[in-house]
Amino acid sequence: MIDLFGADRAGRPARTDDRSARPASVRRRLRAYRSARREQRGDRPPPRVAVPSFFTLMNLLCGFLALTQVANTSFVMACWLIVLAGFFDLLDGMMARLTGADSSFGVQLDSLSDMVSFGVAPSFLLYGYVLDAFNPLGVIVAALPALCGAVRLARYNMTADESDKEGFEGLPIPGQAIAVVALVLAAENSTWDGRFALDSLRVVLPVVVVLSGLMVSSIRFDAIPMPSLKALRRHPRKMSAYGLAGLLIVGLQERGLLIVLAVYLLHGMGRSIYKLARVLLAPVPDGPLGS
């Protein structure tokens, strides 16, 4: 037994627990260490970022699997994996807004995933499907979606906080990727006139150049609004058009997807040309500059 003076009956001093003898100093050191580590790491993303980040990583996984399918010449499967990557890309944006988990970490992770799924994968798909027969020009043309997509994503990241939610400057990289996928699926499942066959360089070259150029252009393209009663009240015509586009895609599949994408691209380019023409044809105001 231990007496009140801290010694047992054999006269030996009582043993004390080392953990209870040093808590104050240890806590101070741990607090200082953690504070230093936090300063080195900077602001860490909040735990709720894990929810949209999961879907972002699924987007990246689909892009990687698409690359493996192209390597195995399973081009149709690669196309559908890119489409699935686009679905996960929509989901991560939805979840980020629902959970209030918008962060710079999520923006960077999303861009890295998009670069693989919608930049590298479509480029590799084009090369494996048709452009490998036209080397060395085929390599350069196939690389354009990846190169211009990287520029598009870097520019978007620089202006992500400033951009509005109604549209984008330049064609979004998922739109370019889905256009490539629609072309390949249509070529696989449709009967094409020989003059417009996808295995012809005179068809592939202008399509790839136009899609890549639109990504780095200053042409404004509309953003697809989230389906909601608020969006329906604010944009009834736009929401009706998107609903009709969905019906076309479901009914005509790859042909409907091509029609919808063509209308979307022509609408953005036509609106930009119209605005430019109005500026150029506007009368010069009277004054020192006009005299």
Order of alpha helices (4+ residues) and beta strands (2+ residues): alpha-alpha-alpha-alpha-alpha-alpha-alpha-beta-alpha-alpha-beta-alpha-alpha-alpha
